[in-house]
């Protein structure tokens, strides 16, 4: 099955946004442990559903699960300060590393997002790229774009850590 962008948005909302909202809004009325378990159920269930469909690990669900687990675990044990700042910096760094590594594979992340047959006629686009002898140049631009995307996550790592430390002081 081809990657579809609408699934990526749903995946991000279910695996990251909803669990974060649950942790922030339900930790006080429900208690941190119940809120954590409920929040973890979203990326876990979506990841299992996606694994059943595609027979491979869903990286967004896995990262969402780990992020919620670490965030909730820090809150559950009352650990903050530097540890929370490191957690805020670690996840964009991890995502940036995975995106950078993908730039060295056959399917860089930007290519995965860009090439969506349900939106564009990619067979025709690829035929014209080959006809005009620019397919290699297009692939090079995709790899470079993927590295720029990874760079934005590396910048986010620095900014997240700096801003979190600034708010703690």
ROFITOR-667245 format. One record per residue (C-alpha): residue number from 0; x, y, z. Coordinates in steps of 0.02 Angstrom, whole numbers, m for minus. Example, Ala and Ser with C-alpha at 12.3 -4.5 7.8 and 13.67 -1.06 7.14 Angstrom:
BEGIN
<0, <615, m225, 390>>
<1, <684, m53, 357>>
! end
This chain:
BEGIN
<0, <0, 0, 0>>
<1, <65, 173, m45>>
<2, <96, 304, 88>>
<3, <m45, 429, 99>>
<4, <m24, 600, 178>>
<5, <m195, 599, 260>>
<6, <m139, 445, 358>>
<7, <17, 538, 415>>
<8, <m88, 679, 486>>
<9, <m206, 558, 574>>
<10, <m54, 460, 635>>
<11, <26, 616, 710>>
<12, <m135, 674, 792>>
<13, <m173, 503, 868>>
<14, <6, 460, 915>>
<15, <67, 629, 978>>
<16, <m64, 767, 994>>
<17, <m204, 673, 1083>>
<18, <m87, 589, 1210>>
<19, <m4, 755, 1253>>
<20, <m173, 839, 1278>>
<21, <m228, 693, 1388>>
<22, <m72, 708, 1495>>
<23, <m94, 895, 1517>>
<24, <m282, 898, 1545>>
<25, <m318, 736, 1638>>
<26, <m168, 714, 1753>>
<27, <m245, 821, 1891>>
<28, <m425, 753, 1892>>
<29, <m379, 571, 1854>>
<30, <m208, 563, 1932>>
<31, <m44, 549, 1835>>
<32, <m41, 358, 1822>>
<33, <m217, 341, 1750>>
<34, <m189, 486, 1630>>
<35, <m23, 408, 1575>>
<36, <m101, 238, 1542>>
<37, <m245, 316, 1445>>
<38, <m125, 427, 1345>>
<39, <m13, 279, 1303>>
<40, <m161, 181, 1235>>
<41, <m178, 297, 1085>>
<42, <m6, 275, 1004>>
<43, <m4, 92, 1058>>
<44, <m173, 50, 979>>
<45, <m140, 150, 821>>
<46, <33, 72, 806>>
<47, <m38, m104, 826>>
<48, <m175, m67, 699>>
<49, <m47, 0, 576>>
<50, <69, m148, 606>>
<51, <m75, m267, 571>>
<52, <m113, m175, 407>>
<53, <65, m145, 343>>
<54, <165, m281, 433>>
<55, <297, m156, 488>>
<56, <330, m42, 635>>
<57, <251, 130, 628>>
<58, <393, 249, 677>>
<59, <277, 395, 722>>
<60, <175, 286, 839>>
<61, <333, 214, 916>>
<62, <408, 387, 946>>
<63, <241, 450, 1011>>
<64, <230, 305, 1132>>
<65, <408, 331, 1195>>
<66, <384, 520, 1209>>
<67, <223, 501, 1310>>
<68, <301, 365, 1418>>
<69, <453, 472, 1460>>
<70, <351, 631, 1486>>
<71, <224, 542, 1595>>
<72, <361, 447, 1687>>
<73, <453, 607, 1729>>
<74, <291, 685, 1792>>
<75, <242, 528, 1887>>
<76, <406, 525, 1981>>
<77, <410, 714, 2003>>
<78, <570, 733, 1903>>
<79, <591, 898, 1812>>
<80, <722, 1028, 1781>>
<81, <869, 972, 1678>>
<82, <794, 800, 1642>>
<83, <638, 873, 1565>>
<84, <745, 994, 1463>>
<85, <848, 847, 1399>>
<86, <689, 752, 1354>>
<87, <624, 904, 1259>>
<88, <786, 910, 1160>>
<89, <808, 723, 1135>>
<90, <654, 686, 1030>>
<91, <683, 815, 892>>
<92, <864, 757, 890>>
<93, <808, 577, 868>>
<94, <686, 623, 730>>
<95, <820, 727, 643>>
<96, <942, 581, 649>>
<97, <813, 463, 572>>
<98, <771, 589, 437>>
<99, <956, 617, 399>>
<100, <985, 428, 387>>
<101, <835, 414, 270>>
<102, <924, 536, 152>>
<103, <1052, 399, 121>>
<104, <922, 267, 75>>
<105, <815, 235, m78>>
<106, <666, 319, 5>>
<107, <713, 485, 87>>
<108, <576, 556, 198>>
<109, <541, 704, 83>>
<110, <515, 583, m62>>
<111, <392, 484, 43>>
<112, <292, 641, 81>>
<113, <307, 716, m92>>
<114, <269, 567, m201>>
<115, <85, 540, m172>>
<116, <0, 453, m319>>
<117, <m173, 500, m254>>
<118, <m130, 685, m276>>
<119, <m15, 689, m428>>
<120, <15, 583, m582>>
<121, <188, 525, m530>>
<122, <207, 402, m673>>
<123, <195, 548, m794>>
<124, <311, 657, m689>>
<125, <442, 520, m676>>
<126, <428, 485, m864>>
<127, <462, 668, m902>>
<128, <607, 675, m780>>
<129, <686, 526, m869>>
<130, <644, 594, m1041>>
<131, <732, 758, m1000>>
<132, <878, 668, m916>>
<133, <852, 756, m749>>
<134, <796, 608, m641>>
<135, <965, 601, m553>>
<136, <959, 789, m520>>
<137, <782, 771, m451>>
<138, <841, 631, m335>>
<139, <986, 739, m278>>
<140, <866, 882, m237>>
<141, <754, 762, m140>>
<142, <904, 704, m36>>
<143, <960, 883, m6>>
<144, <783, 933, 46>>
<145, <778, 786, 165>>
<146, <941, 844, 244>>
<147, <871, 1022, 262>>
<148, <719, 947, 348>>
<149, <834, 850, 466>>
<150, <928, 1013, 498>>
<151, <767, 1096, 553>>
<152, <747, 959, 684>>
<153, <926, 985, 741>>
<154, <889, 1171, 760>>
<155, <730, 1126, 854>>
<156, <836, 1020, 973>>
<157, <944, 1170, 1018>>
<158, <796, 1289, 1033>>
<159, <690, 1168, 1136>>
<160, <831, 1141, 1260>>
<161, <874, 1326, 1270>>
<162, <694, 1383, 1290>>
<163, <655, 1249, 1418>>
<164, <809, 1294, 1520>>
<165, <765, 1479, 1508>>
<166, <589, 1445, 1575>>
<167, <658, 1342, 1721>>
<168, <776, 1480, 1779>>
! end
